[in-house]
Amino acid sequence: MMGLLSGKTVLITGASRGIGRAIAERFAAEGATLFLAVRDLAPGQALAHQLQAEQGIACHAFSCDVADAEAVKSLFRTLFSHSKTLDVLVNNAGVLDDALIGMVTPTQVERTFASNSFSVLYCSQYAARMMQRAGGGSIINLSSIIGRVGNAGQAVYGGSKAAVIGMTQSLAKELAPQQIRVNAIAPGFIDTDMAHSLPEEKFQQRLQSIAMGRIGSADEVAKVALFLASGLSSYVTGQVIGVDGGMLI
């Protein structure tokens, strides 16, 4: 049976755990050829082998710190040697480093924006060139509910994720003539290591703010990414889709 992404080549950043891993698993099940960009190569390679064995698709893992412009350039050079075109880019890699504004350090600001915002520009720049060769494509950027509405103690993280929304909407306008669609997903409280790193009291507070009364699963985000990656969303661009169960912050 043909999957929704059969014949499609996909690059996912931050693919070894959490939402990135769930997207890789969901896309593999739909027949995509996958390239996984990870900081730590060992778990990335383990996932690549697993997906190849389970789904019978081609899957390669590369080590790359997407916050580093030169590393991204090198990643795309390697990618180009494997595949001359790219159909889908998922900009998922990111960091969460909270601090009240009085405690924020320049290092923290630079690291968060480099990982969460600048990386989206670096990856999209090279991906767009490869997608033009394919006659179009889909860029999917992971933002956050915090990037849309903000949260106390998260000015740096919220700012970096708000920047992703601005980039998404600008790139959507710029790349539409090349048939490259650019959209963002803004997850709410999702069941990942990041969520479980919160103190129990904070965790419960977050749960209580969700209208649906439960935490979201990484696969529920992955299913929206699948919609945006596939032909199901062929006329959708410049959108920010919340996956948050009706959460209020």
Salt bridges, closest charged atoms under 4 A:
GLU25 OE2 - ARG21 NE 3.13
ASP65 OD2 - ARG39 NH2 3.90
ASP97 OD2 - ARG111 NH1 3.51
ASP191 OD1 - HIS196 NE2 2.52
ASP193 OD2 - ARG17 NH1 3.54
ASP219 OD2 - ARG26 NH2 2.70
ASP219 OD2 - LYS223 NZ 3.97
GLU220 OE2 - ARG214 NH2 2.77
